[in-house]
Amino acid sequence: LGAAALWLESRRSITNGRRLDAWICLAIWGITAFLWASEPLRPSYFMPDTGNNFIYPFSDSATFDIPSQYALIGQGLFNGQYFDRALYSAYLHVFAGQETERLMVVQAVLFAVFPVLIYLIGRELHSRALGLSAAVLILLRGINATAAATWIDLAGPKMMLTDFPTAIGIAIFVLFILKWLNSPANIRFAVWAGGAL
């Protein structure tokens, strides 16, 4: 895909780059959301299954999910104790309910913004071809992380871990820093980078 994009970019002069980027970003997000949501959630250390094959959070995933349960039943954030990730999945529970598999599908659809950010970073660094190549690699990494969760303990789009949202936050930070470096007079990019950090 990256080589095809590079070939197309060299052969055609693009007049409206923003509109094209918007369509590419929308396509990347849609394809990623579909593929990540379609990949079945497999039992793993962080998301084991019960005797009836109902998957539930365990270990770090349970640590991040339990505080949201306190908020949902009206007992405050983590029952009044300090916890820095109390709202990690509270909003997802409000919209998707308590079933873990459905909750992880909604999370995967939301996290599908990550390849879009990687595309924009690659485009800012070099070209649409680099951005598209990197986005496809991240898309495949998400599928493989979900598929390999049974054998390898790693963060993926269908895990209740803070690693993936942190990667999204870092990508937002890097994108705004690159935009600021490419346009130093535009200080709002530095402000947005600081906000993302």
Summary of the structure (lengths in Angstrom):
residues: 197
radius of gyration: 19.0
end to end distance: 31.6
largest distance: 60.9
contacts: 600
relative contact order: 0.14
helix: 66%
strand: 1%
